[in-house]
Every structure is written in C-alpha cells, then in structure tokens.
Amino acid sequence: MRRKRKTGAVRSKKKVIDGIEFSSSLEAYTYSKLKEAGIEFGYESETYQVLPSFKYDGTYLSSSPKKKELTDKTGKTVRAVTYTPDFVAKDGSWIIETKGFVPSQHSFPLRWKMFLTLMSQQGSPAVYLPKNQSQVDDVIEHIKQGL
C-alpha cells in the first residue's frame, strides 16, 4: 500500500518553555539542552542582512496576487533579505539553525546559502544545522568541547 505524499506547508508543533513560544519541538529541545548544559546563548536574538535593499533603475513592471495587471515599480526600493538563526552564542562563536523536513519549494535553502556566504565573509563562526534530537545532542557535545 502506498502512502499519500504530503503537500503544502509544513506545520510544526508549537511548544512553549520559559514563556518562549518555539516554532517546533526540535527548537524547544535544543533550547532545553543548551540550558541544561549551561551554555550561554540567545534565541532568535540576531538578524543578519544577507542581501541589502537596493533600487532597480531599469524598467521594472510586476504584478501582485491581489492585482493581476502590471504595476510600474521602476526606481522603487527592493527590500533587503534578512535571516534570523534560531540560536547564537553570546560571544558569536557558533550558530545553530534547527531544521527538520524542508519542502523543495521552500526559500530556506537559498537563504541558508546566502547566510553562509555572509558568515564566511565575517569570520566564519561554527555553524550547525541539526535535523533531529540525536544531531542536537552531537552539536551540544561539540560546543562543550570547544568551551
């Protein structure tokens, strides 16, 4: 019997610990493990600009979901692309982004590559991308060994 393939947005289970609402149970698990290990960190405490805003001076016509006709956006500012990782060391020495399943149409892979490019230009902190609790445990051990 074939299983039905999931489509659409990923719906993670929200979880609240210490008055903080986490986007997924893996984020909550990571938070608990970092606290348990006595590691100082910030949760979603840093936002990085991975692509600055700019003005496109060439001809730029675009539509939106609400308006089907093209609108002239020539000379308008294009918003910056930002990225906020889940956990950042207080001293900036490491970053953890917890990610479970990422659908192929999701913007995360592109943002992540842009973020890594920025990090490589800014001193290359240790960057971790655990996808399950076992990997989070490995990350915590790795961070503890570096303390």
Secondary structure, DSSP 8 states (H G I E B T S, - for coil): -------S------EEETTEEESSHHHHHHHHHHHHTT--EEES---EEEE--EE--S--EE--SS--S-EE-TT-EE--EEE--SEEETTSSEEE-------TT-SHHHHHHHHHHHHHHTT--EEE---SHHHHHHHHHHHHHH-
